[in-house]
Amino acid sequence: MQSSPDLSWTALRDLAVDAARAASHALLKWVDVHDDELGVEHKGDGSPVSQADYASHATILRVLAPSNLPVLSEEGEQVPWDVRRSWTWFWVVDPLDGTEAFLRYREGFAVNIALCGPEGPIIGVVADPCGGQIFSGLANHGAHCEPLNGGDRTALTPQPPVPPYRLVTSRNERAPLSELLPPGVSLDEVVSEPVSGALKFCLVASGVADIHSRTGSYMEWDCAAGDGVLRALGLSVRDAATGAPLTYNKPSLWVHGLWVSRVQR
């Protein structure tokens, strides 16, 4: 794979935003569709997938095609490590982050698109179709939010965090709050709230939340886009075991626990 993409970084960011916007509109067409028409199946790991996932995936592939970069998507071909190991720049995509939330509530889901390179995500885009927003981050250009249906792109400039710190975690998190705290934060400084999917990263990026922590497993496509938004703000999502920033395109795509915190100590 080429040492650097053919398009400029800003053009690639805008392409990813366009892809997330188009995929969001594709998903919204399925919100009012009866469950019987969604064609829900279960993959080998037991997780659900529907026609909405596939429609979003196809839309994203079409919009990203001009980049001529490989795509690692939850709903795409699972590319072997022997092929992926030669990739320098590649897209990491979750066409419908929070499929269970989509199927149960028809809200709380997102579209995740990240452009990763040797140092991790340089671009991150998370679309919130029901909230009508798209969050984007580009290294050295900051992070922004813009309306799903078009409008001004506004810079994210969160205020410094003050206690009580708001910690957001998965609705399926089973660990006690004491096990979710990042280094330097005490139990009496934190209030916790469950939030669906990649929208947790966006809450931290916008300053609505201060900490996101999870002990359960993610896949790389669950967190790469949110990580890209946060890295554009000088933050990074960290491995729960090592405290080091996450790395991507590993032989195994599992991420076993993570945290990100705006509380710097």
C-alpha positions as CSV (number, residue, x, y, z in Angstrom):
1,M,0.0,0.0,0.0
2,Q,1.2,3.5,-0.8
3,S,3.2,5.4,1.8
4,S,0.6,8.2,1.9
5,P,-2.9,8.6,0.5
6,D,-3.5,10.2,-2.9
7,L,-6.0,12.7,-1.5
8,S,-5.2,15.5,1.0
9,W,-6.0,14.9,4.7
10,T,-8.8,17.5,4.7
11,A,-10.3,16.0,1.5
12,L,-10.2,12.5,3.2
13,R,-11.9,14.0,6.3
14,D,-14.6,15.5,4.2
15,L,-15.0,12.3,2.3
16,A,-15.5,10.4,5.6
17,V,-18.1,13.0,6.7
18,D,-19.9,12.6,3.4
19,A,-19.9,8.8,3.8
20,A,-21.2,9.0,7.4
21,R,-23.9,11.4,6.3
22,A,-25.0,9.2,3.5
23,A,-25.0,6.1,5.7
24,S,-27.0,7.9,8.4
25,H,-29.7,8.7,5.9
26,A,-29.7,5.1,4.7
27,L,-30.1,3.9,8.2
28,L,-32.9,6.4,9.0
29,K,-35.0,4.8,6.2
30,W,-35.0,1.6,8.3
31,V,-36.1,3.2,11.6
32,D,-39.8,2.8,11.0
33,V,-39.6,-0.5,9.2
34,H,-41.3,-3.4,11.0
35,D,-38.9,-5.9,12.6
36,D,-40.1,-8.7,10.3
37,E,-38.7,-6.7,7.3
38,L,-35.3,-6.0,8.8
39,G,-34.1,-9.5,8.1
40,V,-32.3,-9.9,11.3
41,E,-29.7,-12.7,11.4
42,H,-27.1,-13.7,14.0
43,K,-23.4,-14.0,13.2
44,G,-21.0,-16.6,14.5
45,D,-20.4,-14.7,17.7
46,G,-24.1,-14.4,18.4
47,S,-24.3,-10.6,17.6
48,P,-27.2,-9.5,15.4
49,V,-27.0,-8.0,11.9
50,S,-29.8,-6.7,9.8
51,Q,-30.5,-5.3,6.3
52,A,-29.9,-1.9,7.8
53,D,-26.3,-2.8,8.6
54,Y,-25.7,-4.0,5.1
55,A,-27.4,-1.0,3.5
56,S,-25.1,1.3,5.5
57,H,-22.0,-0.7,4.7
58,A,-22.7,-0.6,0.9
59,T,-23.3,3.2,1.1
60,I,-20.0,3.8,2.9
61,L,-18.0,1.7,0.5
62,R,-19.5,3.6,-2.4
63,V,-18.7,7.0,-1.0
64,L,-15.2,6.1,0.2
65,A,-14.2,4.4,-3.1
66,P,-12.4,7.5,-4.5
67,S,-9.8,7.2,-1.7
68,N,-8.5,4.0,-3.2
69,L,-7.7,2.8,0.3
70,P,-8.7,-0.6,1.8
71,V,-11.7,-0.8,4.1
72,L,-11.9,-2.9,7.3
73,S,-15.6,-3.1,8.0
74,E,-17.6,-5.1,10.6
75,E,-20.0,-6.1,7.8
76,G,-17.3,-6.5,5.1
77,E,-15.0,-9.3,4.2
78,Q,-12.9,-10.3,7.2
79,V,-9.5,-9.7,5.6
80,P,-6.7,-12.1,6.8
81,W,-3.8,-10.7,8.8
82,D,-1.4,-11.9,6.1
83,V,-3.1,-9.4,3.8
84,R,-3.8,-6.6,6.3
85,R,-0.2,-6.6,7.7
86,S,0.9,-4.8,4.5
87,W,-1.6,-2.0,4.9
88,T,-0.2,1.5,5.7
89,W,-3.4,3.5,5.5
90,F,-6.8,2.0,5.8
91,W,-10.4,2.8,6.8
92,V,-11.9,1.2,9.9
93,V,-15.7,1.2,9.7
94,D,-18.7,0.1,11.7
95,P,-21.7,0.8,9.5
96,L,-24.2,0.5,12.4
97,D,-22.6,0.8,15.8
98,G,-25.1,-0.3,18.4
99,T,-27.1,-2.7,16.3
100,E,-28.9,-4.0,19.4
101,A,-29.9,-0.5,20.4
102,F,-31.1,0.1,16.9
103,L,-33.2,-3.1,16.9
104,R,-34.6,-2.5,20.4
105,Y,-35.1,1.3,20.6
106,R,-34.4,2.6,17.1
107,E,-32.1,5.1,18.8
108,G,-28.7,5.2,20.5
109,F,-26.9,4.0,17.4
110,A,-24.1,5.6,15.3
111,V,-22.0,5.3,12.2
112,N,-18.2,5.0,12.8
113,I,-15.5,5.8,10.2
114,A,-11.8,6.2,10.9
115,L,-8.7,6.5,8.8
116,C,-5.9,4.8,10.5
117,G,-2.2,4.8,9.8
118,P,1.0,3.7,11.4
119,E,0.4,5.8,14.5
120,G,-3.4,5.1,14.8
121,P,-6.4,7.1,13.7
122,I,-5.6,10.3,12.0
123,I,-9.3,10.9,11.1
124,G,-12.3,10.0,13.1
125,V,-16.0,10.5,12.2
126,V,-18.9,9.5,14.3
127,A,-22.4,10.2,13.1
128,D,-25.4,10.3,15.4
129,P,-28.4,9.9,13.0
130,C,-31.2,10.3,15.6
131,G,-29.4,13.2,17.2
132,G,-28.9,14.9,13.8
133,Q,-25.1,15.4,14.4
134,I,-21.8,14.4,12.9
135,F,-18.6,14.6,15.0
136,S,-15.3,14.6,13.2
137,G,-11.6,14.9,14.1
138,L,-8.5,15.4,12.0
139,A,-5.0,15.4,13.5
140,N,-3.6,18.9,13.9
141,H,-6.9,20.4,12.7
142,G,-9.0,19.8,15.9
143,A,-12.4,18.2,16.3
144,H,-15.8,19.6,15.1
145,C,-19.5,19.0,15.1
146,E,-21.9,19.7,12.3
147,P,-25.6,19.2,11.6
148,L,-26.4,15.9,9.8
149,N,-28.5,17.7,7.2
150,G,-25.8,20.3,6.4
151,G,-24.7,23.5,8.0
152,D,-21.8,25.1,9.8
153,R,-19.0,23.0,11.2
154,T,-18.4,24.1,14.8
155,A,-15.1,23.5,16.6
156,L,-15.3,21.5,19.8
157,T,-13.8,23.5,22.6
158,P,-14.8,21.7,25.8
159,Q,-14.2,23.5,29.1
160,P,-11.8,22.0,31.7
161,P,-13.5,19.3,33.7
162,V,-14.7,19.9,37.3
163,P,-16.0,17.4,39.8
164,P,-18.2,15.6,40.0
165,Y,-16.8,14.0,36.9
166,R,-19.3,12.4,34.6
167,L,-18.3,8.8,33.6
168,V,-20.1,7.1,30.7
169,T,-19.9,3.4,30.1
170,S,-21.7,0.6,28.3
171,R,-25.2,-0.4,29.1
172,N,-23.8,-3.9,29.4
173,E,-21.0,-3.0,31.8
174,R,-20.9,-5.4,34.7
175,A,-17.9,-4.2,36.6
176,P,-18.4,-2.0,39.7
177,L,-17.7,1.7,39.3
178,S,-14.5,1.3,41.4
179,E,-13.0,-0.8,38.6
180,L,-13.8,1.8,35.9
181,L,-11.9,4.7,37.3
182,P,-8.8,5.9,35.4
183,P,-5.6,6.6,37.3
184,G,-5.8,9.6,39.6
185,V,-9.6,9.7,39.9
186,S,-11.3,8.6,43.1
187,L,-14.7,7.1,43.6
188,D,-16.2,10.0,45.4
189,E,-15.4,12.4,42.5
190,V,-17.5,10.5,39.9
191,V,-21.1,9.9,38.8
192,S,-21.8,7.2,36.2
193,E,-24.3,6.9,33.4
194,P,-24.8,4.2,30.7
195,V,-24.8,5.4,27.1
196,S,-25.0,3.4,23.9
197,G,-22.1,2.8,21.5
198,A,-19.6,5.3,20.1
199,L,-21.7,8.2,21.2
200,K,-19.8,7.9,24.6
201,F,-16.6,9.1,22.9
202,C,-18.5,12.1,21.4
203,L,-19.8,13.1,24.8
204,V,-16.2,13.2,26.1
205,A,-15.0,15.1,23.1
206,S,-17.8,17.7,23.5
207,G,-17.2,18.1,27.3
208,V,-20.6,16.7,28.2
209,A,-18.8,13.8,29.8
210,D,-15.4,13.6,31.3
211,I,-14.5,9.9,31.3
212,H,-15.4,6.8,29.3
213,S,-14.3,3.5,30.6
214,R,-15.2,-0.1,29.8
215,T,-13.9,-3.5,31.0
216,G,-15.6,-5.6,28.4
217,S,-14.3,-6.2,24.9
218,Y,-14.7,-4.0,21.9
219,M,-13.7,-4.6,18.3
220,E,-11.3,-2.1,16.7
221,W,-14.2,-0.7,14.6
222,D,-16.2,0.1,17.8
223,C,-13.6,2.6,19.0
224,A,-11.3,3.7,16.1
225,A,-13.6,6.6,15.0
226,G,-14.2,7.9,18.5
227,D,-10.5,7.6,19.2
228,G,-9.8,9.7,16.1
229,V,-12.1,12.4,17.2
230,L,-10.5,12.5,20.6
231,R,-6.9,12.4,19.3
232,A,-7.7,15.6,17.3
233,L,-8.3,17.2,20.7
234,G,-5.0,15.9,22.2
235,L,-6.6,12.9,24.0
236,S,-6.4,9.3,23.2
237,V,-8.2,6.1,24.1
238,R,-6.0,3.9,26.3
239,D,-5.7,0.1,26.8
240,A,-7.1,-0.7,30.2
241,A,-4.3,-3.2,31.0
242,T,-1.3,-1.2,29.9
243,G,-2.4,2.5,29.9
244,A,-0.9,2.9,26.4
245,P,-2.8,4.4,23.5
246,L,-4.7,1.8,21.5
247,T,-3.1,0.4,18.4
248,Y,-5.0,-0.8,15.3
249,N,-4.8,-3.4,12.6
250,K,-3.5,-6.0,15.0
251,P,-3.6,-9.7,14.2
252,S,-6.5,-9.9,16.5
253,L,-9.0,-7.1,16.2
254,W,-10.3,-7.4,19.8
255,V,-9.8,-4.6,22.3
256,H,-10.0,-5.9,25.8
257,G,-11.0,-2.9,28.0
258,L,-10.2,0.8,27.6
259,W,-10.5,4.2,29.1
260,V,-10.2,7.8,28.1
261,S,-10.2,10.8,30.5
262,R,-10.3,14.5,30.3
263,V,-9.2,14.6,33.9
264,Q,-5.4,15.1,33.7
265,R,-3.4,14.3,36.9
